[in-house]
Amino acid sequence: MHPILFTWNLPEWLTSTLTFLPETISPKTYGTLIALGILASWIYGTRAAAKFGVKKDTVTDMFLWLIISSFLGGKFFFYLEEPSRYFVDGNWYKNIGNGFVFYGSMIFAFPTLWWFFKKKKIPGLKMLDVIAVGGALVHMFGRLGCFMAGCCHGVESHSWLAVTFTNPACSARPLDTPLYPTQLFSVSMLIIILIVLFIVKSRKKFDGQLFPIYLMLYAIGRSIIEEFRGDEARGFIMDGWLSHSQFISIFIFAGAAFFYYYLNKRSAKSASSTSAPKD
C-alpha cells in the first residue's frame, strides 16, 4: 500500500548549514499510525483514570513503561519466529524498528503493569479496565499501519475482499497478487471489541470486568483470522496446523476466562455479604 507516509526534500541551504540533517525526511506510515494510536490511548487513559484519582503524570509514566516493555516483548517474540536468523547469525540489530508480535508485547507488559501498580499504589483493577480500551485503540491503529506497510497479510484470494499490493517497498509477498487483507480483518475485529467494551462499561458490574473480556474476544478473533494469514514466517507448531499465535491464544483465553470467573465470583460474594441483614 503506502509504507512511506510522504517524502520531503529539505532545502539545500538548511542541509548545508546543518550537516547532520538528512537530505530527505520519509516517515513510515506504520510508525506514524502507532504514534497516533498511543496519543489517542493516552488521551482516553488520562481522562478515564482521573475519574478515580490517578493523576495525568502517573498515567504518562505508566504509558512510557508500557511502550518500553511492549517494544521489548514484541521484538523478542518476533526474533523467536526465526531464531537462527536473528540470534545464531547475530542479526538481532537488523530491522530493529520493524516487525513485532502483539502477544509478545502483551506478555512483557503484564509484569510491568503489576510492578507499576504496586509502586504507585494505583487501583489495579480499575486501571486494567482503562488499559483494555486504550490497548484496543493502539492495536487498531497498529493494524492499520500493518495494512499500509503490507505486513501481516493474508493468503492469496480471488474473492471481492482481496487486495493487491503493488508497492515494492511494502512487506507483502507476493506482489501484484490478490491477498486477503487480514490487517483490515483485525481492524474490524478491534472496532467490534471496542464497541463491546463501551457497552459493558456502561453497565459494568465489577472493576476489572473489561480487561478479561478484551483478552477473550481478541484471542477468539485472532485465532479465526490466523486461518487467513499468509505470512508463513510467523511459525507453526503441531505439524503446521496450529500457528504460534493460535497456540498462545488458547492460554490467553483460558487465563482471561478464569480471571473473569474469579472477579465475578468475588464481586457476587462481596455484594451478598454487604446486603445480608445484621442481627
N, C-alpha and C positions, 0 to 999 in steps of 0.2 A: 504494500500500500504506500505509505508515506513515512518511512523510517526517520527521515530528516525533516524537522518542522519547517525550517527555512535556512537559507544561506545568505549571510550578509557580509559583503566585502567591505572591510574597514577602509576609511580614507588613507591614502598613501602618506599624507603628511602626519597622520596620527601614528601609524606603524613605524615610520622612520624616526619619529621622535621618541616613542615608547617602544623600544625594540623587543621588549619581552611579550608584546601583544602578537597574537596570530594574525595572519593576513585576512582570514575569513572566520566568521563565527557560524557554526552549524549545530544548533542544539538538537538533540534527538527527541523525537515525539514521545517515545516511551518514557524517558526520564521526566519530560515536561508534564505528562499526564499523571505520573506518580506524584510529582510535587503538588499538582492541583488537588489530587486526592488527599494528600496529607494535610493541605491547607483546609479543605472542606471538613475533614475529620476533626482537625484541631478547633475550628470554629464551633462545630457542634459539641465537641467534648468540653470545651471551656464553659459554654453556656449551660450544658446539662449538668456538669459537675458543680457549678456554682449554686445550684438549687439545693445541694446538701452540704454546702460549706467548704468545698475544695477550691482553693484559690487558683487563679489563672497561671501563676508562676509554677505551681505544683504540677498542673496538667502539662505545661510546657516541658518541664523536666522529665515527666513520665514519657512524653512523646519522643524526646531525644533518646532516652534509654531504649524505647521500643524500636526506634529506627535503627539504632546500632545493633541490637540483638537480632532483629528481623533480617538485617543485611547479612550478618554473620551466619545465621542459621540457613537462610535461603541460599546463600552461596555455598556453604558446606555441603548441603544435600544435593545441590547442583553438581558439585565435583564428584559426589558419590555415584552419580549416574554413569560416569566414565572415569573411575579412579585411576586406571592405568594412564590415561591421557593427561591428567592434572597432577597426580601425586607421584607416580612412578617416574614419569618423564620430566618432572619438575616444571610443568607449565601452569602451576596454580595461579600465577600472577597475570596470566593472559585472560582477556575478556573479564576483567575484574568488575566492570560496570554492567555487564550483560549476563543474563541467564540466572534465574533464581527459581527456587522451589518453594511454593507457598507453605506447604506443610513443614518444611524445614524452618521457615521463619516463625511459624506458629509454635513449634516445639521449643525453639530457643526463647521465644517471648514469654512463655508461661513462667519459668523460674525467675525471669527478670521482673515480671509483674509482682509475683509473690514477694520477692525481696523488696521492691519499691513500696508496696503497700505496708509492709511491716516497718520499714524505715520511716515512712512519712505518717504512719498511723491513719491511713485512709480507709474508709468503709469499703472493703474489698468487693463485696457482692454488688453494691450499688455501682461501683466503678466498672465492674465487669459488664454490666448492662450497657453502660456508656460505650465501652470498648467494642461491644458486639456491633452496635450501629456504626461506630467510627471505623472499625475494621472492614465491615462490608463496603463502606464508602471508598476507602483506599483501594480495596481489592477490585471494585468495579472500575475505577479509573485505571488501575493497573492492567486489567484485561483489555480495556480499550487501547492502551498502549501496546499490548501484545498484538492486537489486530493491526495496528499501524506498522509495527516492526515486522510482522509476519511470523513471529514465533508462536509456539503452542497451537499450530494449525491442525486441521483435520485430514482425514484420508481423502483420496480422490472421489469425487462425486459428480454426477451429471444431472442432479436434481436442480430445481429452481432456487434452492438455498445456497448453492455453491458460489464461491467467489474465486476469481482467478488473480493470482499475484504475478505481476509482471516486472516490478522494480528489482533489478539485480542486487541492490543494496539491502533488500529485506532478507529475512531469515527463512522464508517459506521455500520449501523444495518438494517437488519440482516446480519451477516457474512455468507460467503460461499453461497451467493445468488447473481445471476447476477443482477446488478443495472445499470440504466442509469448513465454514468459519466458526470453529469451536470456541474461538475467543469471544465471538458475539453470543454464542450459546451461554457462555459463562456470565457475560454481562447481563443477559436476560434473566438468568437464574438469580444473580445477586440483586437485581431490581425486585424480583419477586420476594426474595428473602427480606429485603428492607421493608417492603410493604407489610409482610407478615410481622416483622419485629415492631413496627409502629402500631399495628393493630393490637398486638399483645401488650405493648407498652401502655396503651390507653386503658387497659383493664388488668394490669399486672397484679398477680396475687401475692407474690413474694419477691424479695430482692434476689437478683441472680438468675431470674427466670429467662431473660432474653439470651444470655450467653450460651447455655447449652442448646437452646432452640436454634441459634445461629450455627453452631457446630454440627448438629444433627442434620439440618437441612442442607448445609454445604456438603457434608460427607455423602449424602444421598445423591445430590445433584452432580457432584464431581465424579462419582462412580459411574453415573449414566453417561456423562459427557466423555469420559475416558474411552468409551466404546467407539467414539467417532474420531479420536485423536490419531494423527498420522505421523507425529514426530517420534520415531522409534527410539531415539537416544535416551528417552526418559527412563527406559528399563522395564523389564518384566520379570516376574517370578512364576514358579509353578508351571514350567513348560510353556511359558509365553501367553497363557490365557488370563493372567491376572497382573495388572500393572502395579508398580510400586505404590502409586497414589491410591489405587483401589485397595491394596493391602493395608495401607495406613488408615484409609477411611473406615475400615472395619473397626479398628481400635478407637479412632476418634469418636465414631458414633456410639460405640459401647460405653466409653468413658463419659461422654456427654449425657447419655441416657441415664446412667447410674447417678451422675451428679444432679440431674433434674429430679429424679426419683427421691434422692436424699433430701434435697432442699424442699421439695413439695411435702414430703412426709414430716420434716421438721417444722415447716410452717403450719401444717394442719395440727400437729401436736401442740404447738405454742398457742394457736388460736383456741383449741379446746380447753387448755389449762387456764387461760385468761377468762374464758366465758363460763367456766364451771362455777356454780353457786358456792359461796363460802358459808361455813357453819357459824 
